[in-house]
Amino acid sequence: MSGKGNRYDNAIVVTVFKTLKFELIWRMLYKTRNQAEFEIGHYIDGVYNPRQRPSALGYPSPIQFESALIRMAA
């Protein structure tokens, strides 16, 4: 972290939120807050996490990475 107010510190988070808004939020009309929470949670767990490949971890999806950690701990 380079310090307060540096926009590059938040680049990854900004990218995640931009993708979430573009692929889900701006395309749907939610009738209730509960529906929005459910749809956003489903998108993150079922769509975004399985397909994103972080280079710092060797390109596994978050689910693959967590599964490997669980196997190592057992």
N, C-alpha and C positions, 0 to 999 in steps of 0.2 A: 504494500500500500504506500502510495506516495504522499498522501496528505489530504486534508479537507478540501473539497471542491474540485478534485481532479476527476473529470468525467471518464477517464480511461479505467479507473478503479471499478466502475460499474458496467463496463462494456458487456460482460457476459450476461449479467442480469437484464440489462436493457435489451439484448438480443432475444433472450427467452421471452420476455414480456411482449416484444414486438411480434414474435412468431405466434404467440398465444392469441394476441389481439387479431392479427391478420387472418389466421387460419380458423379461429373459432368465434371469438367474441363479436367481431364486426359482422359476422355472417348469420348470427342468430338473434332472435328476439325472445328474451326470457320473460315468462309470466310471473315467476316468483324468485325470490333470492335462493330458496332451496333448490330450485331447478338449475339456476346458474351455478351454484356450488357443486352440484352433482355433475353437471356437464363439464365444468372446468376440471374437476378432479378426475373424471373419466378420461378426458383428453390428455392430461399430464401423465397419468399412470398407464393408460392403454395405447396412446398414440405417440406422444412426444418422447417419453423416456425410452421405449423400446427401439426407437429409430435413431436417436442422437448418438453420435460416436465421438466421445472426447479424445482428442489426439494425445493428451497427457497421460492417458491410461492405456494406450495401445489400441484405441478404437473399439473397445467393447461397448455395448449398450449399458446403461445403468443397471438393468435387470441382470445381464450377464455378469457384470462386475460384482454385484451383491451376491449372486449365486456362488461365484468363485470364493468370495470371502467366507460365506457360510460353510462351504466344503473345506476350506483351509482351517476353520475354527473347530470343525468336528473331529 
